[in-house]
């Protein structure tokens, strides 16, 4: 019985090592792909190759969204107004692309955890203003969403300007 357990444990460890190596290889491929796309979204604090690949993969063309508000509605970071009478309340939107929302959430949480980041300072400022931690994080997620939108618009403009000079002229 002990020998069977030991064999099973070895098989499980071998499987975990294989899975871990596969995970590292996927991260390397994603990093190469994001680098090849020449995007600058990875310059936003908290946005690494995995989050950048998630965002770029779901969006494809940022021009689908005429404004940052439309983009926020798509990714679920635009708050929903549930006010009644004198009570002004906004809550989390359950609409939008949940995977994209999760990627933005991870970037925001990363910013909150790093004390040197602008996101952490923004989060603390919202807490000081009397917002709850959830409300402050929600505001930071919207800010990350806006930064992603602005960066992708800038990248798209740069790509369009770069493509103007590459047309073939008749010989």
N, C-alpha and C positions, 0 to 999 in steps of 0.2 A: 504493500500500500504506500509506503513512504517513497519508494522508487517511482511509482506512478505520479505521485504529487510533484516530485522533483522534476520529472520529465515535463509535466504540464506547466510548471512554473518556468522552465527553460523555454518552452514553446511560446508562452505569453511574453516573456522578456524579449525574445527574438522578434515577435510580431510588433511589439512596441518600438523596438529599435528601427524596424523597417518603416513603420508609420512615421516616426520622427524624422528619418532621412527623407522620406517622401515629402513631408511638410517643409523641410528646409529647401528641397529642390523646387517646390512650387513657389516658395517665397523668392528664390533666386530668379525664376522665370518671370514672376510678376514684376520684380525690380527691373529686369532688363526691358520688359515691355513698357513699363511706365517711363523709363528713361528714354526709350526709343520714340515715345509719343511727344517728347520735348515739352511736356506740360510743366508748369511751375506751381501746381497745386501742392506739391510736396514741400514747398517753402513755407506753407502755413503750419504753424506750430501744432503738433499733434497729428498731422496728416503724413503718414508714411506710405510706403509702396502698396500695402494691402488696402488701406482706406482709399488711396488715390485710384487704384485699379477698380475698386467697387464703385466709386463715384463716376469715373469715366465710363465704365462698362454699362451702368444703368442709364447714363445721360446720352451718350453718343454725340448728339449735337446740342450745344447749349442754346442755340438760336431758336429752339422749340419754345423757349420761355422768353416772352418779350420784356419782362421785368424781374427783379429779384423777388418781388412778392409772389409772382406766379411760380418761380422756382421753389420758394419756401412752402407754398401750398402743395406742390408736388412731393416734396420730401417730408412734409408733416411737421415743419418747424414753425409754421404760421399759427399763432394762437387763435382759438375760437372764443368769441365773445358770448358769455352766458350771463350777462348782466340782467338784473331785474330791478326796476324802480331806481332807488338811489344807490343800490349796491352794484359796483362795477367789478366784474370778475372775468378773467380770461382763463381758459383751461387748455390742457394739452389736446392737440388734434390727433385723433386716431386714424385720420385719413392719410393718404399719400403712400409713398413707397416705404414700407417698413424697414427693408434692408438698407436703403439709403439713409433713412432716419437713424438707424443703429450705427452706421459708419460715422455720421455727424456727431452722434452722442459720444462715441468712443474718442473722437478728436476733442470734444469739449471736456470730457472727463480727464483726458491727458493734460489739457491746459490747466485745469483746476489743480491737478496734483503737482504741477511744476511751478513753484513759487516765483520763478523769474519771468514767467510768461505774462504777456498782456492779458490773456484770458483769465489768469488767476486774479490779477488786479481788478479786472472788470467784474468778475464773480464776487470778490470781496466788497467792491463798491456797491453792488446790488444788495448784498447782505446788510451793509451799513445803512442803506436807504430803507431798510425795513422789510425787504422781500424775504420770503422763506427760501431755504436752500434749493428746493425744487423749482421755485419760480426763478431764482437766480440762474440755475442751470439751464432752464428753458430759454431765458434771455440770451445766455451765452451760446446755446445751440443755434439760435436765430442769427447771432452775430457770425458764427462759423459758416452758416449757410450763405450769408451775404458775402463773406470773404471768398468762399468757393465760387460763387456766381461771378463776382468781379474778376477773379483770377482767370476763370475759364473764358470770360468775354475777352479779356486782354490777350490770352493765348490764341483765341480764334482770330482776333485782329492781326496779331503778329504772323500767324500762319498764312492768312489771306494776303498780307503785304509781301511775305516771302515768296508766295507762289506767283506773284505778278511778273517777276523777273525770269521765271523759268520756262516761259512759252518759247516754242521753237520758231525761229524766223525762217522764211523761205530763202533758199540758197541761190 
